[in-house]
Amino acid sequence: MGMGVLLSFIGIVNNQIISFMQRKREFAMLYSTSMSKKQLKRLITLETALSFGAMSIFALAVSYGMRFIADAGMKAMTICIPIIY
């Protein structure tokens, strides 16, 4: 579970940095036309939180799936390593 959250966090940070760099013009336009700095910060924070939540759920689902695949593979090869859940 910890590895899934860590990978999700790294992916989110990378995604947000790239997104911010690509959207600088959009943010400048929003700021100059209608949004205050507070609203713009709230928008970026909300997008980051939603992205983190979605990717965390996805990463946890994939990590649990991989755990079951690894467990089945080890049982098929008669390797007995207990996995404690």
N, C-alpha and C positions, 0 to 999 in steps of 0.2 A: 504494500500500500504506500509506503514512504517513497519508494522509487517512482511510482506513478505520479505522485504529487510533485516530486522534485522535477521530473521531466516536464510535467505540465507547467510548472512555474518558469522553467527555462524557456519553453516554447512561447509562453505568454509575454515574457519580457522581450524576447526577440521580435515577436509579432508587433508589439506596441511600439518599439523603437522604429521599426521599418514603417509602420503605419503613420507614425508621427512625422517622419522625414518626408513621406510621400504626400502628406496632407497639409503641409505648412501653408500653402497658398489658400486652401479651403478655409483653414482656421483664420487666416488674415482677412479673408473676404467676410467671413461670418462676424468677426470682431469689428470690422470697419462699417458693416451695414446695420447689424441689429443686435448682436450679442454683447453682453458685458463680459468682463474677464471672469467674473464669478460663474456665469452661465457656461462659459467655454470650459472652465476647469471642471465643472460638474458634468458636462457632456463627456469629456475625456475620462474622468473617473468612472462614470457609469459604464461606458464602453469597455473599459479595462476590467471592471468587476464582472460584467456579463461574460466577457470573453474568458476570463479565468474560471468562472463557474462552469461554463460549457466544456472547456478543455479539461478541467479536473474530472468531471463526470466521465468524459470519453476516455481519459487516461486510466482511470480506475477500472472501467469496464474492460479495457484492453489488457491491463495487467492481471485482472482476475481470470480472463480467458486464457492468457498465456500460462498462468499457474496450472490451470486444469489440463492444458495440452502437455506441459512438462511432466505433470504427475502421471498422466496416461502413458506417455512415452517411457518413463522410468519403470512403470509397472509392466509394460510390454517387454522391456529388456531385463526384467527381474532385478532391478536395482531398487533396494529398499532404503529410501531416505525419507524419514517422516517429515511431512510438511505440516506445521502446526498453524491452524488458522485461528 
